[in-house]
């Protein structure tokens, strides 16, 4: 590793976009909803829309294009290994195995419900755990992915998670974080946010990355009305 911050690259640009009814959510979501969502149980994945996904089900059109994008960007082959931190029910891992047969996959999630209900083909490769203390040896994986996950931690734990990514990665890392570029986007993020405990401007996040020595690639989730 050269110690330099990686690339700002939107590897989710092929993920289908949805219309975000930000003002509608802001008028209906309560602090109790956020409290329930942050438990990451059944309510978050398969409960009411105000408390999470409102039904988190596999659809090949969502992550298969993302896997193809990452495969091309990182030149992944069956000889490589991938860790998904915050893997949920393992949809992304499933698609890696579908599209790159023979690739080694692993996942970790803080939710016992997600681990218990992950896709059958990847269940043997998924562990319960926290991003701030990854249960893997140093330099275990060629690529670590974490999509909209570690911002759910308090700031110091979020920094520790980034250090863990550095420790466990052999080569590549890609993360997405809740962020904003201006005051209007900051207000929209506060209205939309259910689970994130830590979010900054895009420049603020870059300062955090530099502080902890994160050398991977990154992009943002920005709450914009479509």
N, C-alpha and C positions, 0 to 999 in steps of 0.2 A: 504494500500500500504506500502511496506517495503522500498521504496526509491531506490531500486537497479534496475539497467538496466536489461531489460528482455532478452529473448533468441534470438540469431541469428538463424533464421530458414527459410528455403526456402519453403514457402507454395505455391509458384507458380511453383514448379518443375514439376507439372503435366500439366501446360499450354503448348499448342503446340508451339514448337520453330520455328522461321522463320530465314531464311538466311538474315543477315544484310549486304547490299552492302555499306559499310561505305565510301570507297573511291569514289564510284559513287555519293553518296549523297553529299559528300564534294565538288565535282566538279560542282554540279548543284545548290545547295541551296545557296541563296543570303541572305544578311542581311535584305532585304525587305521581303523575304519569312519568316524569323524568326519574323519580326515585325508583319506580318499578322497572323502567327501561334499563337502568344502570345495574340491575341485578342479573341481566342477560339470561333470563330464564325463558320458560315457555311463552310468557306474555310478550317478551321482546321479539322473539322469532315468529311465533304463530298465534299471537293474540290480537288485541285491538290496534288499529293503525296509529292511534295516539301514543302507543307505548312501544312502537318499533316498526317492524316490516309489515305487519298485518297479514302474515303468511309468507314464509321464506321457503320457496320451492324451486327445484332445479329446472332450468330451461337452457338448452344448449346454445341458444342465440346470444346469451349474455356473456359468458366467459370464454367460449371457444374462440371468438375473434381476438380476445385479449391474449390468450395463450399463443395464438399464431403470431401476434404482434411481438410478444416477449421472446418467442422462439427466434424470430428474425433478428430482433434487436441485440439479444445476447448470444446468438448463434448456438442455441441449445441443441444437444443431441441426447441419445439414449445413455450416453456415458456420464451425463451430468446429474446433479442432485439439487432439489429445490425444497426449501422450507417456507411454508405459509404461516405467518404469525397472525393469529386472529382468523383462523381458517373457517370458523362457523361450522356448517354442515359438510364442508369438504368439497364444494362444487368446483372450485378452481383446481384443486388437486386431482379430482376426477377427470377434468378436461385435459390436464397435463398428461395423465396416463393414457387417455384416449388418443391424443394427437401426437404424442412422442412416446411410443411404446418402448418400455424398458427403462425409462427415466426413473430415478429414485426420488420419491416424494416423502415429505413428512409435514405434519401440521400440529399446531398447538392453539388451544383456545381456553379462555378463562371460564367458559360456560359449560357446566356439566350437561345441561340440556342439549347443547349443540353437539358435544362429543357423543352423547348417547344416541343422537338422531342423525349422525352424519351418514353419508352415502356408504352402502355396504362394502363396496370395493376398496374404499380408502380407510375404513374404520380401523384396520390393523396398524395404520401409520399415523394415527391422530392421538395426541396426548392432551390431558388436562394440565394447564399450567398458565403462568403469568409471563408476559413479555420481559418484565424486569429481571427475571432469572430463568434463562432458557436452559432446559435440562439436556444439553448437548455439549460434547467436548469442543474445544477450540478448533476453528477451521473445519467445521463439519460439512458445510454446504457450499456449492458453487454459487447459488443464488438464494437470497432471502427476500421474500415479498411480505409487505404488511400494508394492507389497504384499509384506510380509515379505522385504525385500531389503536395505536399507542397514544393518540391524543385523548383517549378515554381515561388515561392515568393522570395523577397529579404531576406537576411539572418535574419534580425531582425524580420521580419514578419513570417519567417519560424520557428524561435524559439518560437514566440508567438503562432503559430498554435500548436506546440508540447505541450505547456502549456495548451492550450484549450482542447487538447485530454485528458490530465490528469484530467482536471476539469470535463469534461462531461462523462468520463468513470467510470463505476462501478467496472470493473474488468479487461477486456482484451483490448489490442490494438495491431494492426499489421500494419506496414508501409513498403513501399519500396521506396528507394531513388536512384537517379543517383549517381554512385560512381566509383572509380577505385582503383586498388591494386598496380599498378606500372606505370611507365612513359609511356609505350606503350598504356596502357589502358586509361590514361589521354588524350593522343593525340587522340585516337579513340573516346573518349567521346566528345571532342571538335568538331570533324568532324561530329559526328552523331547528336549532340544536336540541337533541334529546340526551345525548350521552357524553359528549366531549367535556372533559374537565379543563383541558388546556388547549387554547388556540390563540394564534397571533396573526399579525400581518405576514405576508409572504417574506418580507425582509426580516421581520422578527424571527421567523422560523429559521432562516438562513444563519442568523446570528447564533441561535441555539445549536444548530448543526456544527458550526465552526467551533463553538465552545467545547463540545464533547468530542470533537474529532471524527464526526461522521463523514465518511468518504463515499457514500453511496449515491444513487440517483434518487430523484424525488419529484413529486408533483402535488397538486392541491385539490381538495374538494372545496368549491366556493359556492355558497348558497345564492344562486341567481334564479329568478323566475324565468321560465322558458317562454 
